[in-house]
Amino acid sequence: MNTKIPVLLVEDDPQLLEGMNTLLVDSGHIEVRGIFTNAEDFLVQFAALQPAVVLMDIGLPGMNGIECVQSAKEKLPSVQFIMWTTFEDDEKIFEALRAGATGYLLKNSSIQSITDAVQEVVNGGSPMSSSIARRVTQSFRPSANVMDTHNLTPREREILSWLGKGHRYKEIAAQLEISEETVRKHIRNMYEKLHVQSKVEALNKVFPGR
């Protein structure tokens, strides 16, 4: 049996928090180790609970979720944070990503999307709701000359473009008629060339000027 992914939830709506707790536990591959209604209590306890992933609301009482992520990442950089929020404005999105969030999901996301995102972020991905991924890519001003300076191959540029549109590895593989492992190999090579470790970092480096 695979080890369950240890997750913490931070949400100030107790009813929503309890409902999400139940849904994640029912998924079968997630262990919810703690639930919190504010950032302050979370910061006191989260390190001892040793989560791999945290689902973090932005609109918390007191310290907001973005500030909380920034503080928590300073203590435990390895923990992956997925923002789970109603905010779709560009400022909040990029503040969260700069603070250290790896994923960004809207609260109207399906439970399958959320559980998939938890698995994806553990596997090195940067899950985002499709509308958020669109906002991220639209904020960039792509330049072929900039891309060429990083020595990316045409295939690598093509794959990065698909990633920027929010597509998963298996979807890219299907579109390009190559194996998923080949997609992963191209992405690893791309990250090495760009000296980055995530999709968001790669997009920021290749498409500067947002």
N, C-alpha and C positions, 0 to 999 in steps of 0.2 A: 504494500500500500504506500502511496505517496504521502509525504509529510504535509500536513495542512499548513497553509500560509498564515502566519500570525498577523492579525490586523487590529488596529484601533480606530474607533469612530469618534469624531468630534462634531457635534451638532447641538444647537441650543433649543431645538424643538423636541421635547421629550417624546412625544408621540411618534414623530418621524424617526427619531433616533432608535426607538425600540422596534419599530417596524423594519428599519434597515438592518438592525442587529439580527432579527429573526430570519430575514431573507438571505443574508450572507451565510449564516450558520446552516441554513437549509441547502445551500449550494453544494455542500459536501467536501469542498477542498479549501475552505477558509475557516480559521479558528479566530473568533472575535475575543481578544484578550482583555478588552476594556472599552467602556463607552464614557464619554465626557460631554458636559453641556457648556463648558467654557475652557478657554485656552490656559488660564492660570493653573487649574487643577491638572490638566493634561501635562503641562510642562514639569510639574512636580513629580509625576508618576511614570511618564512614558518610558524613560530609560530602563527602569526596573522591569517593565513589562516586555521589553525586547521585541518590539514589532518589526516586521519586515516592511509593512505598508501602513500608511495612515490615510484615511479618508477624512478630509478637513473642510468644514464649512468656512466661508469667508466672513459672513455677517454675524460674528459672535459678540456677546456682551463683553465690555471691557476690552482687552486686547483682541484685535481681529485675527482672522485665520492666516492672513498673509504675514503679519508680524510674528505670529506663533510659529509658522514654518521657518522663518528666518532664524529665530531663536533656537528652535529645535535642531535645525541642520548644523548649527555651530557646535552643538553638543554631540550629536550622532549623525555625521554626514552620510552614513550608509543607508539610513532609513529613507524609503521612497514615499513621497507625499503626492496624493491625488486630490486636487481641489474638487469639491462636490458642492455646487453652488447654483444660484439663480442668476448671478452676474454674467452678462455677456459683453460688457463694454471693454474696449481695447485696453484701457488703462489698468483695469483690474487683472485682465489676463496676463499682461506683460509684467505687472508688479509681482504677481504670483510666481511666474516663471523665473524672474530675476531673484526672488527670495529663495528659490530652490525647489519649487514644485516640479515634478516630472510629468504629471498628467493633469488634465482639466476637463471635468465632466459636468454637464448640466443636470439639475435635479430631475428633469423630465426624462433622463436616460432610462432605458429598460434595465431591469435587474440583471439580465444576461449581459448587457453592455458593461455594467459595473463589475460583475464578477470576472468577465473577460479582461477588463482593464486591470484588475488586481493581478491576475496571472501575467498579463503582458508586461506590466511594469517590473515585476520580479524577473522576467526574462530579458530585461534590458530595453523594453520599448517605452514610448512616450504617448500613451493613449489620450485622445482628445475627442470630444463630441465633434461631429462633422462640421457643424456651424462654427465651432471654435477654431478648428483646423483651417477653415476657409478664411476666417478673420486674420489668423496668423500669417497665412501665405499672402493674403491681399495687402498686408502691411509692409511686405518686403518689396524692394525695387530691384528685381533681378538684372544682372549684367553678365552677358556672355564673357566679357573680358575678365571680370572678377573670377568667374568660375574657372577660366582657363589657367589663371595664375596658380590654382591649387592642383593642377595636373590631374584633374578628374577625367576619366574616360567618358565618351558619349553615353555608354551604358550606365555608368555611375551617376551621371547627371540626370539621366532618364529615371532611374530608380529614386533618386532624391526628390525629383519632381513629384513622383507618385506618393512618396512618403509625406510630402508637404500637403497633399490633398487629403490626407487622413486614411490612406489605404493600408491594410495590413499586409504582412509579408506574403501570405498565401494568395491574396488578391493580386498583388503585383506579379507574383510568379505566374498566375493564370493569364494575366493581361499580356505578359511578355513571352509566354510559352517557354518558360524555363523552370527549373526546380526551385522549391523554396530554399533549399540549402545553397543553391547558386546565388539567390537573392541575398541570403545572409552573408555569403562570402564577399559579394560586392560591397555590402554595407560595412563589413569589418575593414575592408581595404580603404573605403572612403573615409571612415572615421580615423584610420591611421594617418592618411594623407592630411586630413584637416586638423589632426590632434584634438579630437573631440570624443565624447563618450555617449552622446545621445542625439536623437533626431533634431530636437530643438536647437542644440548647440550647432549642429551641422547647418541647419537652415539659417541661423543667425550669422554664421561665418560666410556662407556662400551668397546669401542675400542681405548684405548690410544696408544701412540707411533707412531703417524703419522709423 
